Amino acid sequence: MAKEIFLEKDCLITSKTDLKGKIVYANDDFLAYAGYKMDEILYKPHNIVRHEDMPRTVFKFLWDYMKKGEEIFAYVKNKTKNNDYYWVFANVTPSFDVNNQIIGYYSVRRKPNPKALEQIKPLYQELLKFEQMSLDRGVEFLKDFCKNSHKSYNEFIFSLQEAK
């Protein structure tokens, strides 16, 4: 049975991917929490650690933001090599070359605020229900949720991390 792993307070999981989301760098924290060795993940799709409980809508938002050259924040449930799981508060930013062209993506993940997860988990369950109808329905639901919160997606996510 899968068990939850909790990140240490000072943990910084970092990775870099190419434009297609293949891992080109992962730090020791990434390897330790995910349970992989570098040669097992290098040039593999980053979604190797995507947990099946994660709504595709969140990743649609993530890719849409990054392709526009914008950073994004998200709560992500990742899975380990042996199918355990861990939650992260992720910040993903595009990497640019000297000509201001996006050449890849850089992600830093840290320990999430436990109070944030109390709100994120039911939200993600709702998103998964809408995604059973279609990804578009999930996207529509999340956009409406943010609109009703009077915050952009990033503002909403970041506010949860700062909640006391």
DSSP file (Angstrom, degrees, kcal/mol; ACC not computed):
  #  RESIDUE AA STRUCTURE BP1 BP2  ACC     N-H-->O    O-->H-N    N-H-->O    O-->H-N    TCO  KAPPA ALPHA  PHI   PSI    X-CA   Y-CA   Z-CA
    1    1 A M              0   0    0      0, 0.0     2,-0.1     0, 0.0    83,-0.0   0.000 360.0 360.0 360.0 137.1    0.0    0.0    0.0
    2    2 A A        -     0   0    0     82,-0.1     2,-0.3    81,-0.1    82,-0.2  -0.382 360.0-159.2 -68.1 139.7    1.3    3.5   -0.9
    3    3 A K        -     0   0    0     -2,-0.1    82,-2.1    83,-0.0     2,-0.4  -0.879  18.8-111.4-119.7 154.7    2.4    5.7    1.9
    4    4 A E  B     -a   85   0A   0     -2,-0.3     2,-0.4    80,-0.2    82,-0.2  -0.671  24.6-156.5 -85.8 136.4    2.8    9.4    2.1
    5    5 A I        -     0   0    0     80,-3.1    82,-0.5    -2,-0.4     2,-0.5  -0.919   9.7-144.9-109.0 137.2    6.2   10.9    2.4
    6    6 A F        -     0   0    0     -2,-0.4     2,-0.1    80,-0.1   105,-0.1  -0.883  14.9-124.0-107.9 133.2    6.6   14.3    3.9
    7    7 A L        -     0   0    0     -2,-0.5     2,-0.1    80,-0.3   103,-0.0  -0.419  27.8-110.9 -71.7 145.7    9.3   16.8    2.7
    8    8 A E    >   -     0   0    0     -2,-0.1     3,-1.5     1,-0.1   103,-0.3  -0.415  31.0-111.3 -69.6 153.9   11.7   18.2    5.2
    9    9 A K  T 3  S+     0   0    0      1,-0.3   102,-0.3    -2,-0.1    -1,-0.1   0.867 115.8  41.4 -57.8 -40.7   11.3   21.9    5.9
   10   10 A D  T 3  S+     0   0    0    100,-0.1    -1,-0.3     2,-0.0     2,-0.2   0.290  86.1 127.4 -94.5  11.3   14.5   23.0    4.2
   11   11 A C    <   -     0   0    0     -3,-1.5   100,-0.4    18,-0.0     2,-0.4  -0.444  35.9-173.2 -69.8 137.1   14.2   20.6    1.2
   12   12 A L        -     0   0    0     -2,-0.2     2,-0.6    98,-0.1    17,-0.3  -0.883   5.9-164.1-131.9 101.6   14.5   22.1   -2.3
   13   13 A I  E     -B  109   0A   0     96,-2.7    96,-3.1    -2,-0.4     2,-0.4  -0.758  18.4-179.8 -85.1 121.3   13.7   19.7   -5.0
   14   14 A T  E     +B  108   0A   0     -2,-0.6    13,-2.2    94,-0.2     2,-0.3  -0.940  10.8 161.2-127.1 148.5   14.9   21.1   -8.3
   15   15 A S  E     -BC 107  26A   0     92,-1.9    92,-2.8    -2,-0.4     2,-0.4  -0.984  21.5-147.6-155.4 159.3   14.9   19.9  -11.9
   16   16 A K  E     -BC 106  25A   0      9,-2.2     8,-3.0    -2,-0.3     9,-1.5  -0.977  15.8-171.3-128.4 144.8   15.3   21.3  -15.4
   17   17 A T  E     -BC 105  23A   0     88,-2.5    88,-2.0    -2,-0.4     6,-0.2  -0.891  22.4-117.1-129.0 163.0   13.6   20.0  -18.5
   18   18 A D    >   -     0   0    0      4,-2.1     3,-1.8    -2,-0.3    86,-0.2  -0.204  53.6 -80.1 -81.9-174.1   13.9   20.6  -22.2
   19   19 A L  T 3  S+     0   0    0     84,-0.4    85,-0.1     1,-0.3    -1,-0.1   0.734 131.8  52.8 -64.0 -22.5   11.0   22.1  -24.2
   20   20 A K  T 3  S-     0   0    0      2,-0.1    -1,-0.3    25,-0.0    84,-0.0   0.372 121.5-103.5 -95.0   4.6    9.3   18.7  -24.4
   21   21 A G  S <  S+     0   0    0     -3,-1.8    25,-3.2     1,-0.3     2,-0.4   0.663  70.3 147.2  85.1  16.0    9.5   18.1  -20.6
   22   22 A K  B     -G   45   0B   0     23,-0.3    -4,-2.1    24,-0.1    -1,-0.3  -0.724  54.6-109.0 -87.5 136.6   12.4   15.6  -20.6
   23   23 A I  E     +C   17   0A   0     21,-2.9    20,-3.5    -2,-0.4    -6,-0.3  -0.435  42.9 164.8 -68.7 126.3   14.6   15.8  -17.6
   24   24 A V  E    S+     0   0A   0     -8,-3.0     2,-0.3     1,-0.4    -7,-0.2   0.462  71.4  18.7-115.4 -10.4   18.0   17.3  -18.2
   25   25 A Y  E     +C   16   0A   0     -9,-1.5    -9,-2.2     2,-0.0    -1,-0.4  -0.954  57.2 173.5-158.2 140.6   18.9   18.0  -14.6
   26   26 A A  E     -C   15   0A   0     -2,-0.3   -11,-0.2   -11,-0.2     2,-0.0  -0.971  23.8-135.3-146.3 135.8   17.7   16.8  -11.2
   27   27 A N     >  -     0   0    0    -13,-2.2     4,-2.1    -2,-0.3     5,-0.2  -0.253  34.5 -95.3 -84.9 177.3   19.3   17.6   -7.8
   28   28 A D  H  > S+     0   0    0      1,-0.2     4,-2.7     2,-0.2     5,-0.2   0.852 123.5  55.7 -61.9 -36.4   19.9   15.2   -5.0
   29   29 A D  H  > S+     0   0    0    -17,-0.3     4,-2.6     2,-0.2     5,-0.3   0.916 106.6  51.0 -63.8 -41.4   16.7   16.1   -3.2
   30   30 A F  H  > S+     0   0    0    -16,-0.3     4,-2.6   -18,-0.2     5,-0.3   0.957 113.5  44.8 -56.8 -50.9   14.7   15.1   -6.4
   31   31 A L  H  X>S+     0   0    0     -4,-2.1     4,-1.7     1,-0.2     5,-0.8   0.898 113.7  50.0 -62.7 -41.8   16.5   11.8   -6.6
   32   32 A A  H  <5S+     0   0    0     -4,-2.7    -1,-0.2     2,-0.2    -2,-0.2   0.937 116.9  38.3 -65.1 -47.8   16.1   11.1   -2.8
   33   33 A Y  H  <5S+     0   0    0     -4,-2.6    -2,-0.2     1,-0.2    -1,-0.2   0.894 120.3  44.9 -73.4 -38.9   12.3   11.8   -2.7
   34   34 A A  H  <5S-     0   0    0     -4,-2.6    47,-2.9    -5,-0.3    48,-0.2   0.739 103.6-131.3 -77.5 -22.0   11.4   10.3   -6.0
   35   35 A G  T  <5 +     0   0    0     -4,-1.7     2,-0.3    -5,-0.3    -3,-0.2   0.708  61.5 125.1  82.5  19.5   13.6    7.2   -5.4
   36   36 A Y      < -     0   0    0     -5,-0.8     2,-0.3    -6,-0.3    -1,-0.3  -0.707  56.9-128.9-108.4 160.7   15.4    7.2   -8.7
   37   37 A K    >>  -     0   0    0     -2,-0.3     3,-1.7    -3,-0.1     4,-0.8  -0.759  35.0-108.7 -98.5 155.7   19.0    7.3   -9.7
   38   38 A M  H >> S+     0   0    0     -2,-0.3     4,-2.5     1,-0.3     3,-1.1   0.882 118.1  55.0 -54.4 -43.0   20.1    9.9  -12.2
   39   39 A D  H 34 S+     0   0    0      1,-0.3    -1,-0.3     2,-0.2    -3,-0.0   0.683 103.8  57.7 -68.9 -14.2   20.6    7.4  -15.0
   40   40 A E  H <4 S+     0   0    0     -3,-1.7    -1,-0.3     1,-0.1    -2,-0.2   0.698 119.5  26.0 -84.3 -20.3   17.0    6.2  -14.5
   41   41 A I  H X< S+     0   0    0     -3,-1.1     3,-2.6    -4,-0.8   -18,-0.4   0.630  84.9 117.1-118.0 -18.9   15.5    9.6  -15.1
   42   42 A L  T 3< S+     0   0    0     -4,-2.5   -18,-0.2     1,-0.3    -5,-0.0  -0.336  94.9   2.1 -60.0 128.0   17.9   11.6  -17.3
   43   43 A Y  T 3  S+     0   0    0    -20,-3.5    -1,-0.3     1,-0.3   -19,-0.1   0.594 104.9 123.7  67.7  15.4   16.2   12.4  -20.6
   44   44 A K  S <  S-     0   0    0     -3,-2.6   -21,-2.9   -21,-0.2    -1,-0.3  -0.712  76.6 -86.0 -96.0 155.2   12.9   10.7  -19.4
   45   45 A P  B >   -G   22   0B   0      0, 0.0     3,-1.8     0, 0.0   -23,-0.3  -0.355  32.5-129.1 -59.8 137.7    9.6   12.7  -19.4
   46   46 A H  G >  S+     0   0    0    -25,-3.2     3,-1.8     1,-0.3   -24,-0.1   0.764 102.5  77.3 -60.6 -24.3    9.2   14.6  -16.1
   47   47 A N  G >   +     0   0    0      1,-0.3     3,-1.4   -26,-0.2    -1,-0.3   0.432  62.9  97.6 -71.0   6.8    5.8   13.1  -15.8
   48   48 A I  G <  S+     0   0    0     -3,-1.8    -1,-0.3     1,-0.3    -2,-0.1   0.776  90.4  42.6 -58.5 -25.5    7.6    9.9  -14.6
   49   49 A V  G <  S+     0   0    0     -3,-1.8    30,-2.7    -4,-0.1     2,-0.4   0.315  86.1 123.0-103.9   7.5    6.8   11.3  -11.1
   50   50 A R  B <   -D   78   0A   0     -3,-1.4     2,-0.3    28,-0.2    28,-0.2  -0.549  56.9-138.4 -73.4 126.9    3.2   12.4  -11.9
   51   51 A H    >   -     0   0    0     26,-1.5     3,-2.0    -2,-0.4    26,-0.1  -0.620  14.2-125.8 -83.4 144.3    0.7   10.8   -9.6
   52   52 A E  T 3  S+     0   0    0      1,-0.3    -1,-0.1    -2,-0.3    26,-0.1   0.661 107.2  67.4 -66.6 -15.2   -2.5    9.6  -11.1
   53   53 A D  T 3  S+     0   0    0     24,-0.1    -1,-0.3     2,-0.1    75,-0.1   0.557  78.0 104.6 -78.2  -7.4   -4.5   11.6   -8.6
   54   54 A M  S <  S-     0   0    0     -3,-2.0     2,-0.1    23,-0.2    22,-0.1  -0.612  76.6-122.9 -79.6 126.4   -3.2   14.8  -10.2
   55   55 A P    >>  -     0   0    0      0, 0.0     4,-0.9     0, 0.0     3,-0.7  -0.436   7.6-138.6 -65.8 137.2   -5.8   16.6  -12.4
   56   56 A R  H 3> S+     0   0    0      1,-0.2     4,-2.2     2,-0.2     5,-0.2   0.789 100.0  71.7 -64.3 -26.7   -4.7   17.1  -16.0
   57   57 A T  H 3> S+     0   0    0      1,-0.2     4,-2.5     2,-0.2    -1,-0.2   0.892  92.4  54.4 -55.7 -42.4   -6.2   20.6  -15.7
   58   58 A V  H <> S+     0   0    0     -3,-0.7     4,-2.4     1,-0.2    -1,-0.2   0.910 110.0  46.2 -61.1 -42.2   -3.4   21.7  -13.4
   59   59 A F  H  X S+     0   0    0     -4,-0.9     4,-2.7     2,-0.2    -1,-0.2   0.820 108.4  56.2 -72.2 -29.6   -0.8   20.6  -16.0
   60   60 A K  H  X S+     0   0    0     -4,-2.2     4,-2.5     2,-0.2    -2,-0.2   0.941 110.1  45.6 -63.3 -46.2   -2.7   22.3  -18.8
   61   61 A F  H  X S+     0   0    0     -4,-2.5     4,-2.7     2,-0.2     5,-0.2   0.934 112.1  53.0 -59.0 -46.2   -2.5   25.6  -16.8
   62   62 A L  H  X S+     0   0    0     -4,-2.4     4,-2.4     1,-0.2    -2,-0.2   0.937 112.6  42.0 -56.2 -51.6    1.1   25.0  -16.1
   63   63 A W  H  X S+     0   0    0     -4,-2.7     4,-2.6     1,-0.2    -1,-0.2   0.883 112.8  54.0 -66.6 -38.6    2.0   24.5  -19.8
   64   64 A D  H  X S+     0   0    0     -4,-2.5     4,-0.9    -5,-0.2    -1,-0.2   0.927 111.8  44.9 -61.7 -44.2   -0.2   27.4  -20.9
   65   65 A Y  H ><>S+     0   0    0     -4,-2.7     5,-2.3    -5,-0.2     3,-0.8   0.954 115.2  46.9 -62.3 -49.9    1.6   29.7  -18.5
   66   66 A M  H ><5S+     0   0    0     -4,-2.4     3,-2.0     1,-0.3    -2,-0.2   0.873 105.9  57.1 -65.7 -37.9    5.1   28.5  -19.4
   67   67 A K  H 3<5S+     0   0    0     -4,-2.6    -1,-0.3     1,-0.3    -2,-0.2   0.762 105.6  53.1 -65.2 -22.4    4.6   28.7  -23.1
   68   68 A K  T <<5S-     0   0    0     -4,-0.9    -1,-0.3    -3,-0.8    -2,-0.2   0.426 124.4-107.5 -87.8   0.8    3.7   32.3  -22.7
   69   69 A G  T < 5S+     0   0    0     -3,-2.0     2,-0.3     1,-0.3    -3,-0.2   0.677  78.0 130.1  83.8  18.3    7.0   32.8  -20.8
   70   70 A E      < -     0   0    0     -5,-2.3    -1,-0.3    -6,-0.2    -2,-0.1  -0.776  56.4-121.1-108.2 149.7    5.3   33.2  -17.4
   71   71 A E        -     0   0    0     -2,-0.3     2,-0.3    22,-0.1    22,-0.2  -0.457  28.7-162.6 -80.5 160.9    6.1   31.5  -14.1
   72   72 A I  E     - E   0  92A   0     20,-2.2    20,-2.8    -2,-0.1     2,-0.3  -0.992  11.6-147.3-145.1 150.8    3.5   29.4  -12.4
   73   73 A F  E     + E   0  91A   0     -2,-0.3     2,-0.3    18,-0.2    18,-0.2  -0.896  26.3 162.1-115.0 147.7    2.9   28.0   -8.9
   74   74 A A  E     - E   0  90A   0     16,-2.0    16,-3.6    -2,-0.3     2,-0.5  -0.989  39.4-122.8-160.3 153.4    1.1   24.7   -8.2
   75   75 A Y  E     - E   0  89A   0     -2,-0.3     2,-0.4    14,-0.2    14,-0.2  -0.906  39.2-172.4 -96.4 128.9    0.5   22.1   -5.6
   76   76 A V  E     - E   0  88A   0     12,-2.3    12,-2.2    -2,-0.5     2,-0.7  -0.980  23.7-147.9-131.4 133.6    1.5   18.8   -7.0
   77   77 A K  E     - E   0  87A   0     -2,-0.4   -26,-1.5    10,-0.2     2,-0.3  -0.895  27.8-170.2 -96.7 115.9    1.1   15.2   -5.8
   78   78 A N  E     -DE  50  86A   0      8,-3.0     8,-2.1    -2,-0.7     2,-0.3  -0.713  12.6-138.2-105.1 156.2    4.1   13.2   -7.0
   79   79 A K  E     - E   0  85A   0    -30,-2.7     6,-0.3    -2,-0.3     2,-0.1  -0.860  14.1-132.8-112.6 152.2    4.7    9.5   -6.9
   80   80 A T    >   -     0   0    0      4,-2.6     3,-2.0    -2,-0.3   -45,-0.2  -0.409  35.0 -96.3 -91.8 172.7    7.9    7.8   -6.1
   81   81 A K  T 3  S+     0   0    0    -47,-2.9   -46,-0.1     1,-0.3   -47,-0.1   0.857 128.7  46.8 -57.2 -35.9    9.5    4.9   -8.0
   82   82 A N  T 3  S-     0   0    0    -48,-0.2    -1,-0.3     1,-0.0     3,-0.1   0.183 124.5-103.1 -95.9  18.5    7.9    2.5   -5.6
   83   83 A N  S <  S+     0   0    0     -3,-2.0    -2,-0.1     1,-0.2     2,-0.1   0.591  79.2 131.0  73.0  14.7    4.5    4.2   -5.9
   84   84 A D        -     0   0    0    -82,-0.2    -4,-2.6   -50,-0.1     2,-0.3  -0.296  47.3-138.2 -75.2-179.6    4.6    6.1   -2.6
   85   85 A Y  E     -aE   4  79A   0    -82,-2.1   -80,-3.1    -6,-0.3     2,-0.3  -0.964  21.8-171.9-145.0 160.9    3.7    9.8   -2.9
   86   86 A Y  E     - E   0  78A   0     -8,-2.1    -8,-3.0    -2,-0.3     2,-0.3  -0.986  20.4-130.3-151.7 143.9    4.6   13.2   -1.7
   87   87 A W  E     - E   0  77A   0    -82,-0.5   -80,-0.3    -2,-0.3     2,-0.3  -0.718  26.0-175.0 -94.9 145.2    3.1   16.7   -2.0
   88   88 A V  E     - E   0  76A   0    -12,-2.2   -12,-2.3    -2,-0.3     2,-0.7  -0.962  29.7-133.0-135.4 154.7    5.1   19.7   -3.2
   89   89 A F  E     -FE 110  75A   0     21,-2.6    21,-2.1    -2,-0.3     2,-0.3  -0.955  41.5-160.1-101.6 112.1    4.5   23.4   -3.6
   90   90 A A  E     -FE 109  74A   0    -16,-3.6   -16,-2.0    -2,-0.7     2,-0.5  -0.743  23.8-169.3-106.1 142.6    6.0   24.0   -7.0
   91   91 A N  E     -FE 108  73A   0     17,-2.3    17,-2.5    -2,-0.3     2,-0.5  -0.992  15.4-173.3-123.5 119.6    7.3   27.0   -8.8
   92   92 A V  E     +FE 107  72A   0    -20,-2.8   -20,-2.2    -2,-0.5    15,-0.2  -0.958   5.3 176.1-119.8 130.7    8.0   26.5  -12.5
   93   93 A T  E     -F  106   0A   0     13,-2.9    13,-3.1    -2,-0.5     2,-0.2  -0.965  30.2-114.3-131.6 147.3    9.6   29.0  -14.7
   94   94 A P  E     -F  105   0A   0      0, 0.0     2,-0.4     0, 0.0    11,-0.3  -0.504  26.3-135.2 -74.3 150.1   10.8   29.1  -18.3
   95   95 A S  E     -F  104   0A   0      9,-3.0     8,-3.1    -2,-0.2     9,-1.0  -0.899  22.1-155.3-104.7 138.2   14.5   29.3  -19.1
   96   96 A F  E     -F  102   0A   0     -2,-0.4     6,-0.2     6,-0.3     2,-0.1  -0.829   7.1-137.8-116.3 150.5   15.5   31.8  -21.8
   97   97 A D    >   -     0   0    0      4,-2.2     3,-2.0    -2,-0.3    -1,-0.0  -0.301  47.4 -83.8 -89.9-175.2   18.5   32.0  -24.1
   98   98 A V  T 3  S+     0   0    0      1,-0.3    -1,-0.0     2,-0.1    -2,-0.0   0.710 131.0  55.7 -65.5 -19.7   20.3   35.3  -25.0
   99   99 A N  T 3  S-     0   0    0      2,-0.1    -1,-0.3     0, 0.0     3,-0.1   0.225 119.9-109.3 -95.4  13.3   17.7   36.0  -27.7
  100  100 A N  S <  S+     0   0    0     -3,-2.0     2,-0.4     1,-0.2    -2,-0.1   0.768  72.2 143.0  64.3  28.3   14.9   35.7  -25.1
  101  101 A Q        -     0   0    0      1,-0.0    -4,-2.2     2,-0.0     2,-0.3  -0.812  58.9-110.5 -96.6 139.1   13.7   32.4  -26.6
  102  102 A I  E     + F   0  96A   0     -2,-0.4    -6,-0.3    -6,-0.2     3,-0.1  -0.544  40.5 169.9 -70.0 126.8   12.4   29.7  -24.2
  103  103 A I  E     -     0   0A   0     -8,-3.1   -84,-0.4    -2,-0.3     2,-0.3   0.446  59.7 -36.2-117.0  -5.3   14.9   26.8  -24.2
  104  104 A G  E     - F   0  95A   0     -9,-1.0    -9,-3.0   -86,-0.2     2,-0.4  -0.980  62.6 -88.9 170.7-168.8   13.6   24.8  -21.3
  105  105 A Y  E     -BF  17  94A   0    -88,-2.0   -88,-2.5    -2,-0.3     2,-0.4  -0.980  20.2-156.2-137.5 145.7   11.9   24.9  -17.9
  106  106 A Y  E     -BF  16  93A   0    -13,-3.1   -13,-2.9    -2,-0.4     2,-0.4  -0.978  12.6-169.6-124.2 130.7   13.2   25.1  -14.3
  107  107 A S  E     -BF  15  92A   0    -92,-2.8   -92,-1.9    -2,-0.4     2,-0.5  -0.976  10.2-171.9-128.7 135.0   11.2   23.9  -11.3
  108  108 A V  E     -BF  14  91A   0    -17,-2.5   -17,-2.3    -2,-0.4     2,-0.4  -0.993  11.8-170.9-121.6 126.7   11.8   24.3   -7.6
  109  109 A R  E     +BF  13  90A   0    -96,-3.1   -96,-2.7    -2,-0.5     2,-0.3  -0.943   7.5 172.6-121.2 140.8    9.6   22.4   -5.2
  110  110 A R  E     - F   0  89A   0    -21,-2.1   -21,-2.6    -2,-0.4   -98,-0.1  -0.802  45.7 -61.0-135.5 177.7    9.4   22.8   -1.5
  111  111 A K        -     0   0    0   -100,-0.4   -23,-0.2  -103,-0.3     2,-0.1  -0.413  57.3-129.3 -62.9 129.0    7.3   21.6    1.4
  112  112 A P        -     0   0    0      0, 0.0    -1,-0.1     0, 0.0   -25,-0.1  -0.457  23.8-100.9 -78.8 154.0    3.7   22.6    1.0
  113  113 A N    >>  -     0   0    0      1,-0.2     4,-1.5    -2,-0.1     3,-0.8  -0.624  29.1-141.0 -67.9 121.8    1.7   24.4    3.7
  114  114 A P  H 3> S+     0   0    0      0, 0.0     4,-1.1     0, 0.0    -1,-0.2   0.841 101.6  57.2 -57.9 -33.0   -0.4   21.6    5.2
  115  115 A K  H 3> S+     0   0    0      1,-0.2     4,-0.7     2,-0.2     3,-0.1   0.846 102.5  55.5 -66.1 -32.7   -3.4   24.0    5.6
  116  116 A A  H X> S+     0   0    0     -3,-0.8     4,-2.4     1,-0.2     3,-1.2   0.909 102.5  55.3 -64.4 -41.7   -3.2   24.6    1.8
  117  117 A L  H 3X S+     0   0    0     -4,-1.5     4,-2.5     1,-0.3    -1,-0.2   0.802  96.1  65.8 -64.1 -28.0   -3.5   20.9    1.1
  118  118 A E  H 3< S+     0   0    0     -4,-1.1    -1,-0.3     1,-0.2    -2,-0.2   0.821 113.1  33.6 -61.6 -29.3   -6.7   20.8    3.1
  119  119 A Q  H <X S+     0   0    0     -3,-1.2     4,-1.3    -4,-0.7    -2,-0.2   0.784 117.3  53.8 -93.3 -32.9   -8.2   23.1    0.4
  120  120 A I  H  X S+     0   0    0     -4,-2.4     4,-3.0     2,-0.2     5,-0.3   0.909  99.9  59.8 -71.3 -42.4   -6.3   21.7   -2.6
  121  121 A K  H  X S+     0   0    0     -4,-2.5     4,-1.8     1,-0.2    -1,-0.2   0.922 109.3  41.3 -57.2 -49.0   -7.3   18.0   -2.1
  122  122 A P  H  > S+     0   0    0      0, 0.0     4,-2.0     0, 0.0    -1,-0.2   0.879 114.2  53.9 -67.3 -33.7  -11.0   18.6   -2.4
  123  123 A L  H  X S+     0   0    0     -4,-1.3     4,-2.4     1,-0.2    -2,-0.2   0.931 108.9  48.4 -61.7 -44.7  -10.5   21.0   -5.2
  124  124 A Y  H  X S+     0   0    0     -4,-3.0     4,-2.4     1,-0.2    -1,-0.2   0.855 107.6  55.3 -65.2 -34.7   -8.5   18.4   -7.1
  125  125 A Q  H  X S+     0   0    0     -4,-1.8     4,-1.6    -5,-0.3    -1,-0.2   0.912 109.3  47.6 -63.3 -41.2  -11.2   15.8   -6.5
  126  126 A E  H  X S+     0   0    0     -4,-2.0     4,-2.2     2,-0.2    -2,-0.2   0.921 110.1  52.4 -64.2 -43.9  -13.7   18.1   -8.1
  127  127 A L  H  X S+     0   0    0     -4,-2.4     4,-2.6     1,-0.2    -2,-0.2   0.914 106.7  53.0 -58.9 -42.8  -11.4   18.8  -11.0
  128  128 A L  H  X S+     0   0    0     -4,-2.4     4,-1.0     1,-0.2    -1,-0.2   0.873 107.3  52.4 -61.5 -36.6  -11.0   15.0  -11.6
  129  129 A K  H >X S+     0   0    0     -4,-1.6     4,-0.5     1,-0.2     3,-0.5   0.926 111.5  45.4 -64.3 -44.3  -14.8   14.7  -11.7
  130  130 A F  H >X S+     0   0    0     -4,-2.2     4,-2.0     1,-0.2     3,-1.2   0.869 107.2  59.3 -67.2 -35.4  -15.1   17.4  -14.3
  131  131 A E  H 3< S+     0   0    0     -4,-2.6    -1,-0.2     1,-0.3    -2,-0.2   0.743  91.1  69.0 -66.6 -22.0  -12.2   15.9  -16.3
  132  132 A Q  H << S+     0   0    0     -4,-1.0    -1,-0.3    -3,-0.5    -2,-0.2   0.824 106.3  41.1 -64.0 -28.2  -14.2   12.6  -16.6
  133  133 A M  H << S-     0   0    0     -3,-1.2     2,-0.3    -4,-0.5    -2,-0.2   0.914 138.1 -48.7 -79.8 -49.8  -16.5   14.7  -18.9
  134  134 A S     X  -     0   0    0     -4,-2.0     4,-1.5     1,-0.1    -1,-0.3  -0.917  40.3-110.0-177.6 157.0  -13.6   16.4  -20.6
  135  135 A L  H  > S+     0   0    0     -2,-0.3     4,-2.5     1,-0.2     5,-0.2   0.889 118.1  59.6 -61.5 -39.2  -10.4   18.4  -20.0
  136  136 A D  H  > S+     0   0    0      1,-0.2     4,-2.6     2,-0.2    -1,-0.2   0.873 102.3  52.2 -58.1 -37.7  -12.2   21.5  -21.2
  137  137 A R  H  > S+     0   0    0     -7,-0.2     4,-2.4     2,-0.2    -1,-0.2   0.886 109.2  50.0 -67.1 -37.7  -14.8   21.1  -18.4
  138  138 A G  H  X S+     0   0    0     -4,-1.5     4,-2.4    -8,-0.3    -2,-0.2   0.924 111.8  47.6 -63.5 -44.5  -12.0   20.8  -15.9
  139  139 A V  H  X S+     0   0    0     -4,-2.5     4,-2.5     2,-0.2    -2,-0.2   0.919 112.2  49.8 -62.4 -44.9  -10.3   24.0  -17.2
  140  140 A E  H  X S+     0   0    0     -4,-2.6     4,-2.4     1,-0.2    -1,-0.2   0.910 110.6  50.3 -60.4 -44.0  -13.7   25.8  -17.2
  141  141 A F  H  X S+     0   0    0     -4,-2.4     4,-2.5     1,-0.2    -2,-0.2   0.926 111.9  46.7 -61.6 -45.7  -14.3   24.7  -13.6
  142  142 A L  H  X S+     0   0    0     -4,-2.4     4,-2.4     2,-0.2    -2,-0.2   0.888 111.6  50.9 -67.7 -38.6  -10.9   25.9  -12.4
  143  143 A K  H  X S+     0   0    0     -4,-2.5     4,-2.5     2,-0.2    -1,-0.2   0.930 112.9  46.3 -62.5 -44.2  -11.2   29.3  -14.3
  144  144 A D  H  X S+     0   0    0     -4,-2.4     4,-2.8    -5,-0.2    -2,-0.2   0.894 110.0  54.3 -64.3 -39.6  -14.6   29.8  -12.7
  145  145 A F  H  X S+     0   0    0     -4,-2.5     4,-1.2     2,-0.2    -2,-0.2   0.930 111.4  44.4 -60.1 -46.1  -13.2   28.8   -9.3
  146  146 A C  H  X>S+     0   0    0     -4,-2.4     5,-2.1     2,-0.2     4,-0.5   0.912 112.4  52.2 -65.3 -42.6  -10.5   31.4   -9.5
  147  147 A K  H ><5S+     0   0    0     -4,-2.5     3,-1.2     1,-0.2    -2,-0.2   0.919 109.9  48.6 -59.5 -44.2  -12.9   34.0  -10.8
  148  148 A N  H 3<5S+     0   0    0     -4,-2.8    -1,-0.2     1,-0.3    -2,-0.2   0.744 108.9  54.0 -68.5 -23.1  -15.2   33.4   -7.9
  149  149 A S  H 3<5S-     0   0    0     -4,-1.2    -1,-0.3    -3,-0.3    -2,-0.2   0.521 109.1-128.3 -83.9  -6.9  -12.2   33.6   -5.5
  150  150 A H  T <<5S+     0   0    0     -3,-1.2     2,-0.3    -4,-0.5    -3,-0.2   0.842  74.6 103.4  59.8  35.8  -11.4   37.1   -7.1
  151  151 A K  S   <S-     0   0    0     -5,-2.1    -2,-0.2     4,-0.0    -1,-0.2  -0.985  75.0-113.0-142.3 151.4   -7.8   35.9   -7.7
  152  152 A S     >  -     0   0    0     -2,-0.3     4,-2.6    -3,-0.1     5,-0.2  -0.322  45.4 -99.7 -70.2 168.7   -5.8   34.8  -10.6
  153  153 A Y  H  > S+     0   0    0      1,-0.2     4,-2.6     2,-0.2     5,-0.2   0.952 125.2  46.0 -56.1 -51.1   -4.7   31.1  -10.5
  154  154 A N  H  > S+     0   0    0      1,-0.2     4,-2.9     2,-0.2     5,-0.3   0.900 111.8  51.5 -61.1 -41.4   -1.2   32.1   -9.3
  155  155 A E  H  > S+     0   0    0      2,-0.2     4,-2.2     1,-0.2    -1,-0.2   0.916 111.2  48.3 -62.0 -42.5   -2.6   34.5   -6.7
  156  156 A F  H  X S+     0   0    0     -4,-2.6     4,-1.5     2,-0.2    -2,-0.2   0.952 114.8  44.1 -62.1 -50.4   -4.9   31.8   -5.4
  157  157 A I  H  X S+     0   0    0     -4,-2.6     4,-1.4     1,-0.2     3,-0.3   0.925 115.2  47.8 -61.7 -46.5   -2.2   29.1   -5.1
  158  158 A F  H  X S+     0   0    0     -4,-2.9     4,-1.5     1,-0.2    -1,-0.2   0.866 106.7  57.5 -66.2 -35.6    0.3   31.5   -3.6
  159  159 A S  H  X S+     0   0    0     -4,-2.2     4,-0.8    -5,-0.3    -1,-0.2   0.854 103.8  53.9 -63.8 -33.5   -2.2   32.7   -1.0
  160  160 A L  H >< S+     0   0    0     -4,-1.5     3,-0.5    -3,-0.3    -1,-0.2   0.880 105.1  53.2 -67.4 -36.9   -2.7   29.2    0.2
  161  161 A Q  H 3< S+     0   0    0     -4,-1.4    -1,-0.2     1,-0.2    -2,-0.2   0.842 111.6  46.0 -67.0 -32.3    1.0   28.7    0.8
  162  162 A E  H 3< S+     0   0    0     -4,-1.5    -1,-0.2   -49,-0.1    -2,-0.2   0.580  86.4 118.8 -86.8  -9.8    1.1   31.9    2.9
  163  163 A A    <<        0   0    0     -4,-0.8   -48,-0.2    -3,-0.5   -47,-0.2  -0.244 360.0 360.0 -61.4 142.5   -2.0   31.0    4.9
  164  164 A K              0   0    0    -49,-0.1    -1,-0.1   -51,-0.0    -4,-0.0   0.407 360.0 360.0-100.1 360.0   -1.4   30.6    8.7
